[in-house]
């Protein structure tokens, strides 16, 4: 369901496609997450959406930012000098290993040796890739991410007074609810390290947008199991997904072999999320059109790209007219920033930020 602010603003944007970010909604959501977590440290994973206006809102609620490249690091340190930054990501270059940080998440024994070779001081979390079952996850971070227990053991004797081991980092999977994440947390906290970063992975349901991750239960559960350890989490999608909207317009309607299609301006080169995750992107149609239409039938909503994969939503029973405004919800994370922007060289979308 779109907010009243978005419903009022979307038809008046003029040129579309456009991204529309509801900053008051983001501020309210981030504040509620902060309250639920209590003393658990909260970092935002910049990879989810690095939009500067979103980051300015989040900066008032988070303890720091997690950057996974030199580009992200430069972006957040320019915007927020002095704000703690955790440096993560596999395949760090020698230049990235030299970047200033609050914590650096080391992915392998070889990466740790290269960090030591810089001669710089560093505070390290070893990224652990434990052999734990993760059922029902939307995405599992297995394979090359982090290291197993043997890799961690190889790292332990390498630390010095300048390159200090602070604890462990782990991010096992995405799309988990609070009880699942708490089960993993209990297993991951069963070691001697005093600092643990549990990553993100909080469930975001595109099929049921009204269903939200239970931050209150998660915060209370972590408080009960932390046992004096310093805990940190790094959500991305679960913080910003709900504040973003992709606004476009129906440019054509037609039937092909009995199936109804609405063709929209733009496409998945702007909003890659549904094609990447294989879901129907939730949307609201605002009846601004006066052209030909389709009424009360299953309609597939597609973009302008020359590929059958350019699909937003499939066979949704609704009505649509040429000229109608279509507002795709939950477009605030892994949307524009993961899309193949230059395919077919269509115009890029505009960006608008709603304020209180």
QUIQUI-V455967 format. One record per pair of residues at least 12 apart in sequence whose C-alpha atoms are under 8 Angstrom apart, sorted by the first residue. I is the first residue (numbers start at 1). J is the second residue. D is the distance in whole Angstrom. If there is no record, write none. Layout:
{{I;J;D} {I;J;D}}
//
This chain:
{{1;209;8} {1;210;8} {1;284;7} {1;329;8} {2;284;7} {2;329;7} {5;22;8} {5;354;8} {6;20;8} {6;22;7} {6;354;8} {7;286;8} {10;247;7} {10;325;8} {10;327;7} {11;286;8} {11;288;7} {11;325;6} {15;350;8} {16;247;7} {16;248;5} {16;249;7} {16;265;7} {16;349;7} {16;350;7} {17;246;7} {17;247;5} {17;248;4} {17;249;7} {17;265;6} {17;266;6} {17;348;8} {17;349;5} {17;350;7} {18;246;6} {18;247;5} {18;248;7} {18;349;5} {18;350;4} {18;351;6} {18;352;7} {19;244;7} {19;245;6} {19;246;5} {19;247;6} {19;349;7} {19;350;6} {19;351;5} {19;352;6} {20;244;6} {20;245;5} {20;246;6} {20;247;7} {20;351;6} {20;352;5} {20;353;6} {20;354;7} {21;243;6} {21;244;5} {21;245;6} {21;332;7} {21;351;8} {21;352;6} {21;353;5} {21;354;6} {22;243;5} {22;244;6} {22;353;6} {22;354;5} {22;355;7} {23;53;8} {23;54;7} {23;57;7} {23;243;7} {23;353;7} {23;354;6} {23;355;6} {23;356;8} {24;354;7} {24;355;6} {24;356;6} {25;243;6} {26;54;8} {26;57;7} {26;58;8} {26;239;8} {26;240;7} {26;242;8} {26;243;5} {27;57;6} {27;58;7} {29;239;7} {30;58;7} {30;61;6} {30;239;7} {31;61;6} {33;215;6} {33;216;8} {34;61;6} {34;62;7} {36;215;6} {36;216;5} {36;218;8} {36;219;5} {36;220;7} {37;215;7} {37;216;7} {37;218;8} {37;219;4} {37;220;7} {38;219;7} {39;223;8} {40;219;7} {40;222;8} {40;223;8} {40;230;8} {40;231;6} {40;232;6} {40;233;7} {41;62;8} {41;63;6} {41;231;6} {41;232;4} {41;233;6} {42;62;5} {42;63;5} {42;64;7} {42;232;6} {42;233;5} {42;234;6} {42;235;8} {43;62;6} {43;63;6} {43;64;5} {43;65;5} {43;66;6} {43;232;7} {43;233;6} {43;234;5} {43;235;7} {44;58;8} {44;62;7} {44;64;7} {44;65;5} {44;66;6} {44;234;5} {44;235;6} {44;236;6} {44;239;8} {45;65;6} {45;66;5} {45;67;7} {45;234;6} {45;235;6} {45;236;5} {46;65;7} {46;66;6} {46;67;6} {46;68;8} {46;72;7} {46;236;7} {47;67;7} {47;68;7} {47;72;8} {47;236;7} {47;334;8} {48;236;5} {48;237;6} {48;240;8} {48;333;5} {48;334;5} {48;337;8} {49;236;8} {49;240;7} {49;332;7} {49;333;5} {49;334;6} {49;335;8} {49;337;7} {50;72;8} {50;337;8} {52;79;8} {53;353;8} {54;240;8} {63;83;8} {63;84;7} {64;83;6} {64;84;5} {64;85;6} {64;86;8} {65;83;8} {65;84;7} {65;85;5} {65;86;6} {66;85;6} {66;86;5} {66;87;6} {66;88;7} {66;234;7} {67;85;7} {67;86;6} {67;87;5} {67;88;6} {67;89;8} {68;87;6} {68;88;5} {68;89;5} {69;87;8} {69;88;7} {69;89;7} {69;92;8} {69;96;7} {70;96;6} {70;99;8} {73;85;8} {73;87;8} {84;101;7} {84;102;5} {85;101;5} {85;102;5} {85;103;7} {86;101;6} {86;102;6} {86;103;5} {86;104;6} {86;105;7} {87;101;6} {87;102;8} {87;103;6} {87;104;5} {87;105;6} {88;104;6} {88;105;5} {88;106;7} {89;105;7} {89;107;8} {90;107;6} {90;145;7} {90;146;8} {92;111;8} {94;114;7} {94;115;8} {97;114;8} {97;115;6} {97;118;8} {98;115;8} {98;118;7} {98;120;7} {101;122;8} {102;123;7} {103;122;7} {103;123;5} {103;124;6} {103;125;7} {104;122;7} {104;123;6} {104;124;5} {104;125;6} {105;124;6} {105;125;5} {105;126;6} {105;127;6} {105;169;7} {106;124;7} {106;125;6} {106;126;5} {106;127;6} {106;146;8} {107;126;7} {107;127;5} {107;128;8} {107;145;7} {107;146;4} {107;147;6} {108;126;8} {108;127;8} {108;146;6} {108;147;6} {108;151;7} {108;152;8} {108;155;8} {109;151;6} {109;152;7} {109;154;6} {109;155;5} {112;155;7} {113;158;8} {116;163;7} {120;162;7} {120;163;8} {121;162;5} {121;163;5} {121;164;8} {122;162;6} {122;163;5} {122;164;6} {123;163;6} {123;164;5} {123;165;6} {123;166;6} {124;163;7} {124;164;6} {124;165;5} {124;166;6} {124;167;7} {125;165;6} {125;166;6} {125;167;5} {125;168;5} {125;169;6} {125;196;8} {126;146;8} {126;152;7} {126;165;8} {126;167;7} {126;168;5} {126;169;6} {127;145;8} {127;146;5} {127;147;6} {127;168;6} {127;169;4} {127;170;5} {128;146;5} {128;147;5} {128;148;6} {128;149;7} {128;152;7} {128;168;7} {128;169;6} {128;170;5} {129;142;7} {129;145;7} {129;146;5} {129;147;5} {129;148;5} {129;149;8} {129;170;7} {129;171;8} {129;172;7} {130;147;8} {130;148;6} {130;149;7} {130;172;8} {131;148;8} {132;184;8} {134;172;8} {134;173;7} {136;175;8} {136;176;7} {137;173;6} {137;174;6} {137;175;5} {137;176;6} {138;173;7} {138;174;5} {138;175;5} {138;176;8} {139;173;5} {139;174;5} {139;175;7} {140;172;6} {140;173;4} {140;174;6} {141;171;7} {141;172;5} {141;173;5} {142;172;7} {146;170;8} {166;193;8} {166;194;7} {166;195;6} {167;193;5} {167;194;6} {167;195;5} {167;196;6} {168;193;7} {168;195;7} {168;196;5} {168;197;6} {169;196;6} {169;197;5} {169;198;6} {169;199;7} {170;197;6} {170;198;5} {170;199;6} {171;198;6} {171;199;5} {171;200;6} {171;201;7} {172;199;8} {172;201;8} {173;201;6} {174;200;7} {174;201;4} {174;202;6} {174;203;7} {175;201;5} {175;202;5} {175;203;4} {175;204;6} {176;201;6} {176;202;5} {176;203;5} {177;202;6} {177;203;5} {177;213;6} {177;214;7} {178;202;7} {178;213;7} {178;214;6} {178;215;7} {178;217;7} {178;218;5} {179;218;7} {181;202;8} {181;218;8} {182;218;7} {182;221;7} {182;222;7} {185;198;7} {185;222;8} {186;225;7} {189;225;8} {189;226;7} {193;229;8} {194;228;8} {194;229;5} {194;230;6} {195;229;6} {195;230;5} {195;231;6} {196;229;7} {196;230;6} {196;231;5} {196;232;6} {197;231;6} {197;232;5} {197;233;6} {197;234;8} {198;231;7} {198;232;6} {198;233;5} {198;234;7} {199;232;7} {199;233;5} {199;234;5} {199;235;7} {200;233;6} {200;234;5} {200;235;4} {200;236;7} {201;235;7} {202;235;7} {202;237;8} {202;238;6} {203;238;7} {204;237;7} {204;238;6} {206;279;7} {206;280;7} {206;281;6} {206;282;7} {206;330;7} {207;279;8} {207;280;7} {207;281;8} {207;282;7} {209;282;8} {209;330;8} {213;238;8} {236;333;7} {237;332;8} {237;333;5} {237;334;7} {240;332;5} {240;333;6} {241;330;5} {241;331;6} {241;332;4} {241;333;5} {242;329;7} {242;330;5} {242;331;7} {242;332;6} {243;330;7} {243;331;7} {243;332;6} {244;329;7} {244;330;6} {244;331;4} {244;332;4} {244;333;7} {245;327;6} {245;328;5} {245;329;5} {245;330;6} {245;331;5} {245;332;7} {246;271;7} {246;327;6} {246;328;5} {246;329;7} {246;331;6} {247;325;7} {247;326;6} {247;327;5} {247;328;6} {248;264;7} {248;265;6} {248;266;7} {248;325;6} {248;326;5} {248;327;6} {249;264;6} {249;265;6} {249;322;8} {249;323;6} {249;324;6} {249;325;5} {249;326;6} {250;262;6} {250;263;6} {250;264;4} {250;265;7} {250;320;8} {250;321;7} {250;322;5} {250;323;5} {250;324;5} {250;325;7} {250;326;7} {251;263;6} {251;264;5} {251;265;6} {251;322;5} {251;323;6} {252;264;7} {252;322;6} {253;292;7} {253;293;6} {253;294;7} {253;320;8} {253;321;7} {253;322;7} {259;298;8} {259;299;7} {260;294;8} {260;297;8} {260;298;7} {260;299;5} {260;300;6} {260;315;8} {261;299;5} {261;300;5} {261;301;6} {261;302;7} {262;299;7} {262;300;6} {262;301;5} {262;302;6} {262;320;7} {263;301;6} {263;302;5} {263;303;6} {263;304;7} {264;301;7} {264;302;6} {264;303;5} {264;304;7} {265;303;6} {265;304;6} {266;303;6} {266;304;6} {266;305;8} {266;346;8} {266;349;8} {267;302;7} {267;303;4} {267;304;6} {267;305;7} {267;310;6} {267;311;8} {267;312;8} {268;303;7} {268;305;8} {268;310;6} {268;311;7} {268;312;7} {268;339;7} {268;340;8} {269;305;8} {269;336;8} {269;339;5} {269;340;5} {269;341;5} {269;342;7} {269;343;7} {270;335;7} {270;336;5} {270;339;6} {270;340;7} {270;341;6} {270;348;7} {270;349;7} {271;331;7} {271;335;5} {271;336;5} {271;339;6} {272;334;8} {272;335;6} {272;336;7} {272;338;6} {272;339;5} {272;340;8} {273;331;8} {273;334;6} {273;335;5} {273;338;8} {273;339;8} {274;311;7} {274;312;6} {274;313;8} {275;309;7} {275;310;7} {275;311;7} {275;312;7} {279;313;7} {280;312;6} {280;313;4} {280;314;6} {281;312;6} {281;313;6} {281;328;7} {281;329;7} {281;330;8} {282;313;8} {282;328;6} {282;329;6} {282;330;7} {283;326;7} {283;327;5} {283;328;4} {283;329;5} {284;326;6} {284;327;5} {284;328;7} {284;329;8} {285;320;7} {285;324;7} {285;325;6} {285;326;5} {285;327;6} {286;324;6} {286;325;5} {286;326;6} {286;327;8} {287;320;8} {287;321;8} {287;324;5} {287;325;7} {288;323;6} {288;324;5} {288;325;6} {289;321;5} {289;322;5} {289;323;4} {289;324;4} {289;325;7} {290;321;7} {290;322;7} {290;323;6} {290;324;8} {291;321;6} {291;322;5} {291;323;6} {292;321;6} {292;322;6} {293;319;7} {293;320;5} {293;321;4} {293;322;6} {294;319;5} {294;320;5} {294;321;6} {295;318;7} {295;319;4} {295;320;7} {296;317;6} {296;318;5} {296;319;5} {297;316;8} {297;317;5} {297;318;6} {297;319;7} {298;314;8} {298;315;4} {298;316;5} {298;317;4} {298;318;6} {299;314;7} {299;315;4} {299;316;5} {299;317;6} {299;318;7} {299;319;8} {300;312;8} {300;313;6} {300;314;4} {300;315;5} {300;316;6} {301;313;5} {301;314;6} {301;315;8} {305;343;8} {305;344;7}}
//
